[in-house]
Amino acid sequence: MLGGLFLTPAVTAISDALASAHIRGGRVAVVGDARLARALVAPGREIVPVGLSARAAKKLAGALRDASSLAPASLAAAIVMDVTADAGWEQTLRAWCGLVCDGGAVVLVDRGRATLATGRALCAGLSELEQRRAGRAVVTSGLVTQL
């Protein structure tokens, strides 16, 4: 999804969102973008690439075909691509919010559609929403509250 020109600003915006949510380490799932998964590697942070093509998954250690093997509340954060273009966005966000621990973050990365991303984040029950622009990408983040 992210073109080469927009990868660095998106990584900066996502890193800022994680820092704002006080996510400094732990397991972070990156859904659907191998280049972004490689770029977000940091000391103390375990990146779990999920939902990549077979070719991209071969190049990344620990890549998962889907999230079925992840335990509930086992992630510090999840970075999910293209939620505004996903017809099944409610189910997608419900699943990822269930995999993120209480107080963890869900970060949505989309092309444009800032208001739609905000609306979907609110409908998913995320709190303390923040939104950043990174070129044509919009990075919307929020905290998960498990009640």
C-alpha positions in Angstrom: 0.0 0.0 0.0 2.7 2.5 0.9 4.8 3.6 -2.0 8.6 4.1 -1.6 8.2 7.8 -1.4 5.7 7.6 1.5 7.3 4.8 3.6 9.5 7.0 5.8 6.8 9.6 6.7 4.4 6.7 7.4 6.9 5.0 9.7 7.5 8.3 11.5 3.8 8.8 12.0 3.3 5.2 13.2 6.3 5.5 15.5 4.9 8.7 16.9 1.5 7.1 17.5 3.1 4.1 19.3 5.2 6.5 21.4 2.1 8.6 22.3 0.4 5.4 23.4 3.5 4.5 25.5 4.2 1.4 23.4 7.9 1.1 23.6 8.4 -2.6 23.3 6.4 -5.8 23.2 4.8 -7.7 20.3 3.5 -5.5 17.5 1.5 -7.1 14.6 1.9 -5.4 11.2 -0.9 -6.5 9.0 -0.5 -6.7 5.2 2.7 -4.7 4.5 6.2 -6.4 4.5 8.2 -3.2 4.0 6.4 -1.5 6.9 7.1 -4.5 9.1 10.8 -4.4 8.3 10.9 -0.6 8.8 9.3 -0.7 12.3 11.9 -3.1 13.8 13.3 -1.5 17.0 15.1 -2.7 20.1 12.7 -4.3 22.5 10.0 -4.5 19.9 9.0 -7.9 18.4 7.4 -7.3 15.0 4.9 -10.0 13.9 4.1 -9.7 10.2 0.6 -11.0 9.4 -1.3 -11.6 6.2 1.5 -11.1 3.7 1.9 -12.7 0.3 3.7 -16.0 0.3 6.7 -14.4 -1.4 7.0 -11.6 1.2 6.4 -14.0 4.1 9.4 -16.1 3.1 11.7 -13.0 3.6 10.5 -12.2 7.1 11.1 -14.4 10.1 8.0 -15.2 12.2 5.5 -14.2 9.5 2.0 -15.5 10.0 -0.5 -16.3 7.3 -3.3 -15.1 9.6 -3.9 -14.1 13.2 -5.5 -17.4 14.2 -2.4 -18.6 16.1 -2.2 -15.4 18.2 -3.6 -15.5 21.7 -6.2 -12.9 22.9 -4.6 -9.8 24.5 -1.1 -11.0 23.5 -0.1 -7.9 21.5 1.0 -4.5 22.6 -0.2 -3.0 19.4 -1.6 -3.9 15.9 -0.9 -1.9 12.8 -3.7 -2.5 10.3 -3.7 -1.4 6.6 -6.6 -0.2 4.5 -9.5 -0.5 6.9 -11.4 2.2 5.0 -11.4 0.0 1.9 -12.3 -3.2 3.8 -16.0 -4.3 3.3 -15.7 -6.4 6.5 -14.0 -3.7 8.6 -16.2 -4.3 11.7 -15.1 -7.9 12.0 -11.5 -7.0 11.1 -11.3 -4.4 13.8 -13.1 -6.5 16.4 -10.6 -9.3 15.8 -7.5 -7.0 16.1 -8.9 -5.2 19.2 -9.3 -8.6 20.8 -5.7 -9.5 20.2 -4.3 -6.3 21.7 -3.9 -6.1 25.4 -5.9 -3.6 27.6 -4.3 -0.2 27.1 -2.5 -1.3 23.9 -2.9 0.5 20.6 -4.5 -0.2 17.3 -3.1 1.9 14.5 -5.0 2.2 11.2 -3.0 3.2 8.0 -5.2 4.3 5.1 -5.0 6.4 1.9 -6.9 9.5 2.5 -10.4 9.1 4.0 -9.5 10.6 7.4 -13.1 11.0 8.6 -14.0 7.5 7.6 -11.0 6.1 9.4 -11.9 8.1 12.5 -15.5 6.9 12.4 -14.4 3.3 12.1 -12.0 3.6 15.0 -14.7 5.0 17.2 -17.2 2.3 16.2 -14.5 -0.3 17.1 -14.5 1.2 20.6 -11.0 2.7 20.5 -10.4 5.6 22.8 -8.0 8.5 22.9 -7.9 8.8 19.1 -5.1 10.6 17.4 -4.7 11.2 13.6 -1.6 12.1 11.6 -1.0 12.7 7.9 2.0 11.1 6.2 1.9 12.1 2.6 -1.3 10.6 1.1 -1.6 8.2 4.1 -3.6 8.9 7.2 -2.5 7.2 10.4 -5.3 6.9 12.9 -4.5 5.4 16.3 -6.5 4.6 19.4 -6.2 2.7 22.7 -8.0 -0.6 23.4 -10.0 -0.8 26.5 -11.1 -4.4 27.4 -14.2 -4.2 29.5 
